Amino acid sequence: MSLGGPMGRQVDLTLLQKLVQINWLLIVLISLIAGVGFAMLYSAANGSIDPWASRQMVRFGAGLGLMLLIGLIDIRAWLRHAYLIYAAALLLLGAVEVMGVVGMGARRWVDLGLFQLQPSEVMKIAMVLALARFYHSLPLEEMGRIRWLIVPAVLILVPVALVMRQPDLGTAVLLLATATAMLLLAGVRLWKFAVAGGAVLAAIPLAWRFMLHGYQKDRVLTYLNPERDPLGAGYHIMQSKIALGSGGLFGKGFMQGTQSHLAFLPERQTDFIFTMLAEEFGLVGCLCLLGLYVLVIAYGYAIAVRSRSLFGRLLASGVISTFFLYVFINMAMVMGLIPVVGVPLPLVSYGGTSMMSLLIGFGLVLSVYVHRDVVISRRPSYGD
């Protein structure tokens, strides 16, 4: 063992040794899921690689290279710069208010010239980094103290409020759910979540009256009764259910889906791409994709458990929890189990920022795995 700096120690690894340490099986599983996405985007364009599949392939290739690069960077560098990354993501969210690009009735993107960036997607990973650093710096005996919930509450609620203003209810819910999972993993007591849950329930009437937009209320009412407006607010979910059921056990065949290819199914390349998969490949195809997701999630949590540092465990767990919530919310949404909230199916739905942010997150998971034996001192983060 040799000293690796003031924040911990590790066995010195050369670049070649780090490349050997990279978890290549996880990369293969991620690539297989992305491959399913390429095929479905090809089908969504009626047998054409343009406009969706080709762009998604380029983005995935670039994201894969970035993921490997991030995986090779010392985990202590991510610890040192966690708050800086969070601050940058928060500034980007603030920039949406000033110079955001409006699309589909919402102001969620910032035009950077070469591409449009959705800062809320960046914040999903930045918040995980910031919370992991904060709780890593606390002594174990201080974890349960109420006063140590003030800083995490600010780290969570400020971006959630900015995202709600865009408005983007789905991403705001995802941020809150990821943060809740991380607080649980950090050791916050369950009774505090019960109190917070009670406060949320008590605030629902006020949120319904003063915070939710008209279309968001329609989504909730449509979830409770899709038939109330079958040609309006209920159209999306009713067509989704029809497509899900029509696929049967083995599906209608690749590019043979009627709901999607006859344009009954809306947003088939983004939010409802799982429905198109179900129609073309049936229950068996859905279970195969679900199996790949389960393997990635299980593998990710196994990587988290193997890390010797609390920062590494929380970082990997937070990223994988975000990935799990993406999968759960999208699949539950298209099945009508929860209201439609506009969350993409990870690595499958068309979208640049969401794919890149997930691959950056997986790069951090790879970094945790490569540097799993690094021992990082637990001292107040403000002194680092």
Buried (B, 14 or more C-beta within 10 A) or exposed (E): EEEBBEBBBBEEBEEEEBBEBBBEEBBEBBEBBBBBBBBBBBBBBEEEBEEBBBBBBEBBEBBBEBBBEBBBBBBBBBBBBBBEBBEBBBEBBBEBEEEBBEEEEBBBBBEEEEEBBBBBBBBBBBBBBBBBBBBBBBEEEEBBEEEBBEBBEEBBEBBBEBBBBBBBBBBBBBBBBBBBBBBBBBEBEEEEEEEBEEEEEEEEEEEEEEEBEEEBBBBBBBBEEBEEBEEEBBBBBBBBBBBBEBBEEEBBEBBEBEBBBEEBBBBBBBBBBBBBBBBBBBBEBBEEBEEBBEBBBEBBBBBBEBBBBBBBBBBBBBBBBBBBBBBBBBBBBBBBEBBBBBBBBBBBBBBBBBBBBBBBBBBBBBBBBBBBBBEBBBBEBEEB
